[in-house]
Amino acid sequence: MNLVFIPKILILFRALISPFLLWDALDGKTTIWFIIGFIAAFLSDIFDGIIARKLDVSNAQLRQADSWADVCLYSCIFISAWLVHSDILIAFRLPLLMVVFVQLIWWIVNLVKYGKPASYHTYSAKFWGITLFIAIVALFGFNYAGIYLWLSCIAGIIHSIEEIAMTLILPVWTHDVLSIFHALELRRDLKTIQG
């Protein structure tokens, strides 16, 4: 098998396993396979980018596919959480609604400016992903939210605000911009090139 297809396979795996996670939660409870499947999906998210960069096949199309696979995964996780732990989600409705609100603003700003979602893969996105992982394992594995869900919501809000600011800063759609500081540097470089 040609190694250049590994990142695509990992992204496809994450997109395809997502509905099976939801299927496991349809009866209002989950099995150990939910946690195993989620951990496998999370690992695929880590390694698709690492392998793509190592093989020098990371491009805009692949990074957008990666972002859409993440949307699919976390949408299925959220619906599963509602089916299994709606009481916890209701208790945490304020921070969760704040995350949803800033994410909607993120979508609107990107669609208005670029006509498509951003695909920055920032450090703050990686940190949010780690906090989401911990919160999801705590919720589905141990029926606990507490500090982990709070931390994940705070990380999600900070991440979304940073990426909204990056979209406002960057004149053209660009993928793999690691932080707002990288966005400012890239904007300066683009202005220098344009004269």
C-alpha positions in Angstrom: 0.0 0.0 0.0 1.2 3.5 -0.8 2.0 5.3 2.5 0.6 8.6 1.2 -2.9 7.2 1.6 -2.5 6.7 5.4 -3.6 10.2 6.4 -6.7 9.9 4.2 -7.5 6.5 5.6 -7.3 7.8 9.2 -9.6 10.7 8.4 -12.0 8.4 6.7 -11.9 6.1 9.7 -12.8 8.9 12.0 -15.7 10.0 9.9 -17.0 6.4 9.5 -16.7 5.5 13.2 -18.7 8.5 14.3 -22.2 7.2 13.5 -21.3 3.9 15.2 -20.6 5.8 18.4 -24.0 7.4 18.1 -25.6 4.1 17.3 -24.1 2.7 20.6 -25.8 5.5 22.5 -29.3 5.3 20.9 -30.7 3.2 23.8 -29.7 5.8 26.4 -26.5 4.0 27.5 -23.1 3.2 26.1 -20.9 0.1 26.1 -17.1 -0.2 26.5 -17.0 -0.1 22.7 -18.0 3.6 22.8 -14.9 4.5 24.7 -12.7 2.2 22.6 -14.1 3.7 19.4 -13.7 7.2 20.6 -10.1 6.7 21.7 -9.3 5.2 18.3 -11.0 8.1 16.6 -9.0 10.6 18.8 -5.7 8.8 18.0 -6.6 8.9 14.3 -7.0 12.7 14.6 -3.6 13.0 16.2 -1.7 10.8 13.8 -3.3 11.9 10.4 -1.7 15.3 10.6 1.7 14.0 11.9 1.9 11.4 9.2 0.7 13.8 6.5 3.5 16.3 7.4 6.1 13.5 7.6 5.1 12.3 4.1 4.8 15.9 2.9 1.2 15.4 1.7 -0.5 17.9 4.0 -2.5 20.2 1.7 -5.6 22.4 2.0 -8.0 19.6 0.8 -6.6 17.1 3.3 -6.8 19.6 6.1 -10.4 20.6 5.3 -11.3 16.9 5.2 -9.7 16.5 8.6 -11.8 19.4 9.9 -15.0 18.0 8.5 -14.2 14.6 10.1 -13.8 16.4 13.4 -17.2 18.1 13.0 -18.8 14.7 12.3 -17.1 13.0 15.3 -17.9 15.7 17.8 -21.5 16.2 16.5 -22.1 12.5 17.1 -20.5 12.7 20.5 -22.7 15.6 21.5 -25.9 13.9 20.4 -24.7 10.7 22.2 -24.0 12.8 25.4 -27.6 14.2 25.1 -29.0 10.7 24.8 -27.0 9.3 27.7 -26.2 12.2 30.0 -28.8 14.9 29.3 -29.0 15.8 33.0 -25.3 16.7 33.0 -25.6 18.7 29.8 -28.6 20.6 31.3 -26.6 21.3 34.4 -23.7 22.7 32.3 -26.0 24.5 29.8 -24.5 27.9 30.3 -20.9 27.1 29.5 -22.0 24.7 26.7 -24.3 27.3 25.1 -21.4 29.9 25.3 -19.2 27.4 23.3 -21.9 26.8 20.8 -22.5 30.6 20.5 -18.8 31.5 19.8 -18.6 28.5 17.4 -21.6 29.8 15.4 -19.9 33.2 15.3 -16.7 31.5 14.1 -18.7 29.7 11.3 -20.5 33.0 10.2 -17.3 35.1 10.2 -15.4 32.4 8.1 -18.3 31.9 5.7 -18.8 35.6 5.1 -15.1 36.3 4.6 -13.9 33.2 2.9 -17.0 31.3 1.8 -15.9 28.2 3.7 -14.8 27.3 7.2 -11.3 28.0 8.4 -8.8 25.1 8.8 -6.1 26.6 11.0 -5.3 23.7 13.3 -4.0 26.0 15.9 -2.2 25.2 19.2 -5.4 26.3 21.0 -7.4 23.8 18.9 -5.0 21.1 19.9 -5.4 22.1 23.6 -9.2 22.2 23.2 -9.0 18.7 21.7 -7.1 17.3 24.6 -9.5 18.9 27.1 -12.4 17.5 25.1 -10.8 14.0 25.1 -10.5 14.1 28.9 -14.0 15.4 29.4 -15.5 12.8 27.1 -13.7 9.9 28.7 -14.7 11.2 32.1 -18.3 11.6 31.1 -18.8 8.3 29.2 -16.3 6.2 31.2 -17.0 7.5 34.7 -20.3 9.5 34.5 -18.4 12.6 35.7 -18.2 16.0 34.2 -17.1 18.5 36.9 -13.9 20.4 36.3 -13.1 18.5 33.1 -16.2 19.8 31.2 -15.6 23.3 32.6 -12.0 23.3 31.4 -13.1 22.0 28.0 -15.7 24.8 27.6 -13.2 27.5 28.6 -10.6 26.1 26.2 -13.3 26.0 23.4 -14.3 29.6 24.0 -10.6 30.8 24.0 -9.9 28.8 20.9 -12.9 30.1 19.0 -12.2 33.7 19.9 -8.6 33.3 18.7 -9.6 31.8 15.4 -12.2 34.5 14.8 -9.5 37.1 15.3 -7.2 35.2 12.9 -9.9 35.2 10.2 -10.3 39.0 10.7 -6.6 39.4 10.4 -5.8 37.2 7.5 -6.7 38.7 4.0 -7.0 35.3 2.3 -8.0 31.7 3.4 -5.0 29.9 4.7 -4.6 26.5 6.3 -2.3 25.4 9.1 -1.8 28.7 10.9 -0.7 27.8 14.4 -1.7 30.9 16.4 -2.7 34.5 16.2 0.9 35.4 16.3 1.6 33.3 13.2 -1.4 34.9 11.6 0.0 38.4 12.3 3.4 37.4 10.8 1.8 35.9 7.8 -0.3 39.0 7.2 2.9 41.1 7.3 4.6 38.8 4.8 1.6 38.9 2.5 1.6 42.7 2.6 5.3 42.8 1.9 4.8 40.5 -1.2 1.9 42.6 -2.4 4.1 45.7 -2.2 
